[in-house]
Amino acid sequence: MKTYSMIIDGQTVNAGPTLAIISPATGEPFAKVHDAGPEHVDAAVAAARAAFPAWSALPDAGRKAKLHALGDALEANMPELMELVTRETGKPLRGLNGVGAGMELGGAIAWTHVTADIDLEPEVIQDNEQARVEVHRKPLGVVASITPWNWPLMIAIWHVIPALRAGNTVVLKPSEYTPVATARFVELANAILPPGVLNLVTGGGAVGAALTGHPDVDKIVFTGSTRTGKRIMETAAATLKRLTLELGGNDAGIVLPDVDVKAVAPKLFGVAFHNNGQTCACLKRLYVHESQYDALCAELARLAGAVKVGDGLEPGTELGPVQNRAQLDIVRELLDDAREHGGKVLAGGKVREGKGYFFEPAIVAGLTNGARLVDEEQFGPILPVIKYSDVDEAVRLANDNPNGLGGSVWSSDPARAVEIGKRLECGSVWINEHGAVQPDAPFGGVKQSGIGVEFGKHGLAEFTTIQTVKIMKS
């Protein structure tokens, strides 16, 4: 069983106790990582701090070239990294509608190359006979990145690449559930980047707390639960660290009565269940007009019964296991509560016997707001389908939630759908789609779904500070 090393100042570090990494397909360990101590966090931050002056001073073309080389390294090692992602997350190599480890690697490669080519040019505010006023973007310093277990490698890329592109240095801590593919990426990256520019520390929550509270960290970028995000925000307050927080989502979709049920059902099923519903911007609550409700529920149940659930390394698997036992218990608890409060399980809902954390995807009817399965983010393969009578009611129900990451409207009339979508309280809204993010368009939440945005120029700017330069002419 391989033990993956930490990387600090360009060197592999093997010290301290180890943590077993569990394959969710078998429930058994397949790899190990080290559980860092405070001294490793201090060393990683110090290395990043020492590397910052030279990296931030590197000409822009030089940083771009290094990042494109990282994208090329991801592509050259794609089969190995795909397998590691599947082993640690459980997601299939391909998966439902092609959403699996292959898509995760493809997305990581695309985000790397696109982000490498984004420029933040100086802005000229004034240029007349009195003065010239310019606004420049400057890197912040050391960025701490803490990543989740659902898309471990792609989200690491989302954090790391814009931080480096802006001229910062990084200390990265992956989830203790899924650190393996990320550790391999950092190993590859350190063959390209100068020592100390990208460092890796591994371990549990204590390591993350030591990193986010470190006085020499200038910014924290975190993707994960709202509860943890709030704790990070409290910790960051002591030194006024910059923050980008992409937190929980309980995304609502509204289906208007003019849709073709047979045509829209597979799309809805795909955006709700890809990666087993373990995506922040998955469709998690579906509001359907009463005229279409029974027909759409029946079609979604048929699709749930037909999908192939299994080991992600086996050909033809569309959905893998839930990533960890704790999350499986949450999914099971929410479904039990739904049954107790009148929810009707139209398909699935069973935990498979034997090895692994397999759960048959479930469609649940008969609930509305106030039920835990509707109000709370399930982050698993269950979709509650809620009936509504008029559009105003649907919008009210969709907005009746503390989260506000994404939302969608489904209709044969896109113009009408856009007007309804703009009424939703969420950072992104999709029309006849859900969760389709891209590297040049900003993505982030409102309400308790986070602070700040990622991707594109808006996301890159979050890794900088503004300096205004005023040059007097008279």
N, C-alpha and C positions, 0 to 999 in steps of 0.2 A: 504494500500500500504506500503510495507516494506521499511525501510530506512537502507541501509547497512553502517556499521561503518568503519571508518579508524582504523588501528591498529598500535600503536606506543609503542615501548618498552614492547610488550606483552599485552598491555591494549587497550580496545576499546575506541575510541575517537569519540564523537558526538558533534560537535561544528560548528558554522557558518552557512551560507546559504546552501540550498540543491539544487541539480540538478535533474531534472526529467529524467529518463531513458526510452526511447521510444521503444516500440515493433515495429519493421519494418513491421510485418504482419498486424498490426492494425493502426499504426500511432499514437497510444495513449500511455501515460505513464503506466508503470507497476511496477516501483520501483524508489527509490531515493538513491542518495549518497550525502555526504557532499562535499562542495567546499572548499578545504583547503586554509588556508592563509599562508603567509610566516612563521608565528610562528610554524605552524604544520610541515612544511618542515624542519625548524631548529631543532625541537624536534626529528623528525624521523632520521635525519642525526646524531644528537648527540647520540641518542640511538644506532644506528648502530656502531658509532665510539667507544662507551663505551663497546659494546658487542664483538668487534673485537678481542682484545687480548686473551680472553678465548676461543672463537670459533676457532681461527686460531691455538691455542696451543692444541686443543683437538686431541688426537691420531687419526690417519687416520682411524682406524677401527671404532672409535666412530662416526666420521662424516658420514662414509658409512652407518652405522646402522641407523642413523637419516634420511638419504635420502631414504633408502629403506622403512622406516616407512612412509615417505611422499607418496611414490608410493602406499603403501598399503592403506593409507587413501583416496587417489584418487579413488582407485578401490572400496573401501567399500562404498563410497558416489557417485558412478558413475551415478545412475539414476537421483538423484537430480541435479548434476552438468550438465548432458546432457540437462535436461529441461531448466536450467538457460541459457546455451549457446544458445539453440534454441530460447528462448524468446528474448534474447538481440541481437543476430546476424541475426535471421531469417532462418538460415540454418536448413534443415530437421534433424530429429533425425537420420535417415539413409542416405537418399539422393542418388543422381545419382551415380551409381557404388559403393554404400556403403559409399560415402564420405559425412559425415555429422557430427552432434554432437557426435555420437558414435565413429566415427573415431578420432575426436579431443580428446576425453577422452582416447581412446585406445593409441593414439600417446603420450599423456602426460604421461601416466603410463609407457609405454615402454621407453621413453626418460629418465624418472627419474631413473628407475632401471639400464639401460645400463650405463648412465653417472655416477651413483654412483660407479660403478665397474671399471671405467677407472683410471689407475695409471699413474703418471708422475714421473718415477724413476730418481734419480740423474744420470747424464751422466759423465762417466770418460773419460777425454780428454787425460790425461797422467798419467802413473804410472810406474816410473823407479827409478833408484838409486838417481837421483837428486831431484825429486818432484812428488807429486800426485796432479793432477788438476781435480776438480769436478765441475760440473755445477748443481746447485740446482734451483728448481722452488719454489718461495715464493708468498703467496697471496698479493694482492695489498692494500686492506683496505676496503673502503666503495664503493660499486657499486650501481650506479643509473640505474634502468631499466625502460624504457618507451616503452609500448607495444601498438600495433595497434588494430583496431576493427574487423579485418577479421577472425583471429584465436586467440581470446584473451587469452584463457586459455593455449592452447598449446604453444604459443609463450612466455607467461610468464614462463612456465616451461623451455623452451629453454634458457631463460635468467637466471633465478634464480638458477636452479639446478647446472650448471657448476660453477657459482659464489660461491655458498655454498660449492660445492665439493672441490674447490681450497682453501677454508678457508677464503673467504671474507664474509662480511655481506652486506645486501641489503636493499635499499629503492626502492619500486616498485610503479610506477604510471601507472595504466591502462588507456586506452582511455576513455574519458568521454562518448563515445557512448556505450561502452560495459565493464563496470567495475564490473558487478554483480558476475559472476562466479569466477572471479579472487579474489574478496573480500571474497567470501565463502572459496576458497582454502586457502587464507592467514589465515583466522580464524582457519581452520583445522590444518594448519601448525604450528600455534602458540601454539597448544596443545602438540606439539612434540618438537619444537625447543626452546632453551633458549630465554628469553626475549631480544628483540633488534636485533636478528639475521636476522629476516625478518620483515620489516615494510611496511605498506601500507598507501599511501596518495592518495586521489582522487580529481578530479577537472579538470579544463580545461587547456588551453595552458599556462596560467600564472603560474600554479603549476609546470608544466614541465620545464618552463624557470627558475623558482627559484631553482629547483632541479639540472638541468644541469649546472647552473652557480655557484652552492654552492662551496665555497672554500674547504670544508672538504670532498667532493666527489672525489674519486681517479680514477674512471673509469665510463664511460657511455656506456651502451649497448642499442641500439635503433633500432627498426624495423618500417619503415614507408616510407614516401615520400622523394624523393631526395631533394626537396626544404627545408623541415624541417631538414633533415640531415645536410645540409650545414649550417643552422643557429646554430645547435648544435655544429658543428665543430668550428664555429667562437667563440661561447661561451666557449668551452673547451680550446681554445688557451690561455686564460688568465692564466690558472694554469697548462697547458700542461697535461690535463687529458688523460688517455688512452681511446681509442675509438674502439668499434665494431659497425659498421653501416651496416645494411642490408636494402638497399633502393629500389627504384622503379625498376621494370623489365618490359621490353616489349619484352618478349621471342619470338623468331622466331623458326618455325619448317620448315624443307625442306622435301618434299615428292618426292622421286626419281621415275622415270617412270616405275620401275619394280614392284611396289606394286600391291597387290590385293585390288582394291578399296572397294569392299563389306566388306572385312575383316578388313581393316585399318580404315574405316570411323567411326565405333563406338568407337574405341580407341581414335582417334583424337577428336571426339566430347566430350568424357569424360574428357580428359586432358585440354580441352579449357573451358568447362562450369561447371566443378565441383565447388561448392561453388559460383555459379553464375559468374565465372570468377574473383572472388574477392580474388585472391591468387597471391602473387608476382611472383611465378614461374609457373603460368598457361601458357599454349600456347596462345599467343595473336596475332601472325601474322603467317599465314600459306602460304608458297610458294609451289605451285604445278606445275609440268611440264605440258606444254600445251597439251600433248597427253592424260593426265588424268584429266585435269582441269574441263571440263563440267560434267563428270561423278561423280567426287568427290564432286563438288559443289551441284549437285542434291541429292546425298546421304546424305550429311550433312544437307541440307535443309529439307529432309524427317525426319531425326532424330530430328531436332529442332521443327518441327511441332508436333511430337509425344510425347515429354517430358511433364511430368505433373508438372505444376507450381502451388504452393499453400502455405498454412500455413504449416510451418515445423512440427507442432505438429500433423497434420493430417496424418493418415496412407497412404502410397503410394506416398506421395509427393517426387518428385525428385529434384526440384529446388525451393527455397523459394524466398522471396523478395530481392531486393537490400537493403543493410543494413541501409542506411540513405537517406534522401531527397536530400541532397547536392550531393551525389554520383549519385543518380538517374538523377539529372539535368545534370551532366556531361555526363552520358551515352546518354541521349536524345540529348544533344547538339552535341556530336560527330556523332551520327547517322544522324541528320539533315544536318550537314556539309558534310557528305559522300554522301547523296542524291544530294546535290547542286553541287557536283563535279563529278558526273557521276557514283556514286556507285549504284549498283542494289541490293535491299533488296530481297533476295530469300525466306526468311522465317522470321516470327516474327517482332520485332521492335516496338511493340505497348505497351504503358503504359496502364495497366488495370484500368478501372474506379472503384471507390469505395475506401474502406479503404486499407491502406498499400501501399508499394512501389514496386508493382509488374510490371515486364517488361518481355515481351515475348522474349525468346532468339532469336537472329538474326544472320543470315548468310549474309554477304555482298560480292558481286562479283564486278569486274570491276574497282578496285582501284589499285594503286601501291604506292611506296614510294613518299612522298610529300603530300599525303592526311593526314589530321590530324588523322583519325582513324587508319592509319598505323603507323604514326610517334610517336603518343602519346599513353601512356598506358591508355587504356579505363577502366580497373579495373571493368568490368561489363560484362553482358551476350551478347556480340557482338563479332563475329569473322570475320575479313576481310580475304578473300582468294585471293591471288595474283598469277597471272600467270607468269611463267618464261620459257625461251627457252633452256638454257643450265645451267649446274651446276655452272660454274664460275659466271654467272649472279646471280644465287640464293644466293651464298655465299656473293657476293658483296652487294646485297640488304639486306640480313640478318644482315650484319655487319654495314650497313649504319644507325646507331642509337647511341645516346649517352649512352644508357643502355647496360649492359652486364651481366645479372644475369644468365639466363639459355638458352639453345637451344637444338634442337633435329634434328635427321635425321631419316627418315623412309624408309626402303628398305628391299628387300628380300636377299640382300647381305650385311650382317653385317660388314664384313671386309672393304668393300668399304665405307660403311656408317661411320665407325670409322675414316677413313682418311679424309673424308669430314668434319665430326664433329670437328676434331682437328683444322680445319681452322676457326671455328667460334670463335668470340671474346666474350667469356662468361665464367663465373666461373665454370659452370657445363654443361656437354653435355650428353644427353641421346640418346640411339639408340633404336628405336621402342618403345619409352616411353617418358614421359615428366613430370618433376617435382617430380619424385620419390626420396624423400630424406630419409635418415636413420640416426640413432643416432650415428653410428660409422664412418661415412664418411663425410669429411669436405664439407661445403656448404657456398658460399659467392659470391659476385659479383666483376666484374672488371668495368673499366670506371666509369660512374656515378651511378652504382648500389651498391656502398658501399665500405667499408674498412674492411679488416679482414674476418675471417671465423668463423662459428659456427660448433659444433658437433665433436665428436671423440676427439682424443688426440690433434689435431691441434686447435680445438675450445676451449678445456679446457685450453690449454697453454695461450690463450689470456687473461685469468683471473689471470695471474701470471706475476711476474717479474723474471728475471734471476739474480742469485747471483753466481759468480765464486769464488770458494775456492781453494787457492793454498797452499799446505802444503810442506814446504821444508824439505828434508831429509839429506841434507849435506851442 
